[in-house]
Amino acid sequence: MAGLRLGPLLRFVDHSSGTTATVWVETQRPCTVTVRCEDGASGSAPTFAVTGHHYALVVVSGLTPGTTTPYEVLIGDDRVWPPADSPFPPSTITTPVPAEEGSRDPLRVAFGSCRWAAPPGGGSPFTPGSPLRPPGDDPVGPDALDALAARLAADPDAVRPDVLLLIGDQIYADETSEATRQLIAERRDPREAPGAEVADYEEYTHLYDESWQDPEVRWLLSTVPSCMIFDDHDVIDDWNTSESWQTDMRATSWWHERIVSGLMSYWVYQHLGNLSPAELEADPLYARIRSVPDGTEVLRRFAATADADPAGVRWSYRRDFGRVRVLVVDSRAARVLGEQERAMLDPGEARWVREAVLDAPGSYDHLLIGTSLPWLLPPLVHDAEAWDAALCRGVRGGPDGRWARFGEWLRRAADLEHWAAFPDSFRELTELVREAGDGPDAPATVCVLSGDVHHAYVAEPRWAGGDPRARVFQLTCSPVHNSVPTLMRVGFRFGWSRAGKVLGALLARHGRSAESPVRWRKTGGPWFGNQLMTLTLRGRNARLDLVQARRAPDAPGGVRLETVMERSLSEE
């Protein structure tokens, strides 16, 4: 009998009709997967195969708007989810009342990034389905997703997010656990490159097992819809940081398999679930892979082409939740890396983002732009990245001079690769945010949601030519579960300080950087810890909460979410 290997993950829930959803699973063998709800809604799909693994994305139709209904997963006639001995409440699908039908329910968007898999119980090697080891044994502290799951599972009346936005580093292909290193040693010689980092698709699948088999997280992702986008560690640290970096990586014997496998696994495990049923139906790659007994070569060719010609593939996507527009932007694979035409987004991608933001003005009250890398950084960090970009471009001594070589070394050593390191793209995004937030049909808020930098903060910009009508925020939240070294804490605090701003101004002068069209100030944070932010959006009002996972022996699961910040982002 076939069983579940991974999942179910509740991914897309339709907010226009409130009647459809998608559920992703990985199974042990080829089969047909059925999702059946208590209210009679259902859907079925045969699995498709990639490198001996079997997956299905089931479209569930016939859901009743404005309801919460438990569901089960069947393979043939056998129920495989929820497990008979599950300690968690039933997995459910919650559907909204469409906005045009007069819904005034708030939308809650929880977000964060950078999650190492929580260590399992019974020793460091990972065992699927094993309980978590006690939170006190976790060297980086309790996992914020585990803490959220514990809260929701313990209290049926607890307020749940309507969507969980995971904006980068869902897995760490380059910082592997003891269990993954053991797997690698059983498959190949770890003394040969890429060593203890993952090398191929099979090793990537182990990372997802390690991360999503965590019992609390597995239940959480089965009952809270999720949207995802990659960042560098989903493939490798500093992925696409520069043209020189890319040249060096492509010269190695192992990189091609690494990047192809990384993009293949991202498409299967993360990207597919970001798409609506209509987008899935129109996707020729999805249709082709489902039409053949084994889709491995089809997907390999796609991934290889995506790496060779990033402009031919779009990983960014748009989701409309009633009168809230969410645009998730790929700030990794879509880059143009030549120093003289360096851009965060290729021209086609930039046009798509602009059109998606400005489409149907007045049709949304809040615009959320998800990009794994912050738009507004601590001022010193921003100025250092713009300065470094100028050095690499050759502003001091030419593109082959010692300053340019120093700039490339520094860029790689210090991870200087955010929006500020792509000055033209920073200006274009700044202008797009201003344009989206202005005019008679302006939304109440424009929020840029980011992660990556292992701390959380709120920043508010001010434009030299006058501010837009909407309130604009940079909301950064990271990590969900990762280390935050003391040196990093000190450095980011200094980056916001007056002395840091003075030093940044000196760097900008040395790099002959153009004056920024926008200035910003920190209005919250920095906060350090394993954490999640939640935006609650009702009408034209917006509220922001930040919670952190703390050890609590008396709480369910030994961990508790504690609120460390609450504030309104708009007039109540």
Secondary structure, DSSP 8 states (H G I E B T S, - for coil): ---EEEEEEEEEE-TTTS--EEEEEEESSS-EEEEEETTS-EEEEE-EEETTEEEEEEEEB---TT-EEEEEEEETTEEEES-TT--S---EEE----GGGT----EEEEEE--B----BSSSSS--TT--B--GGG-TT---HHHHHHHHHHH-TTS---SEEEEES-SS-SSS--HHHHHHHHHHS-TTSTTTTS--SHHHHHHHHHHHH-SHHHHHHHHHS-EEEE--GGGT-TTTT--HHHHHHHHTSSSHHHHHHHHHHHHIIIIIHHHS-HHHHHH-HHHHHHHHSS--HHHHHHHHHHHHH-GGG----EEEEETTEEEEEE--STT-B--TTS-BSS-HHHHHHHHHHHHSSTTS-SEEEEEESS-SS--HHHHHHHHHHHHHHHTTTT-TTSHHHHHHHHHHHHHT--SGGGSHHHHHHHHHHHHHHT-STT--SEEEEEE--SSSEEEEEEEETT---SSEEEEEE---SB----HHHHHHHHHHHSHHHHHHHHHHHHHTT----SEEEEEEEEEE-SSEEEEEEEETTEEEEEEEEEEE-TTSGGGEEEEEEEEEESS--
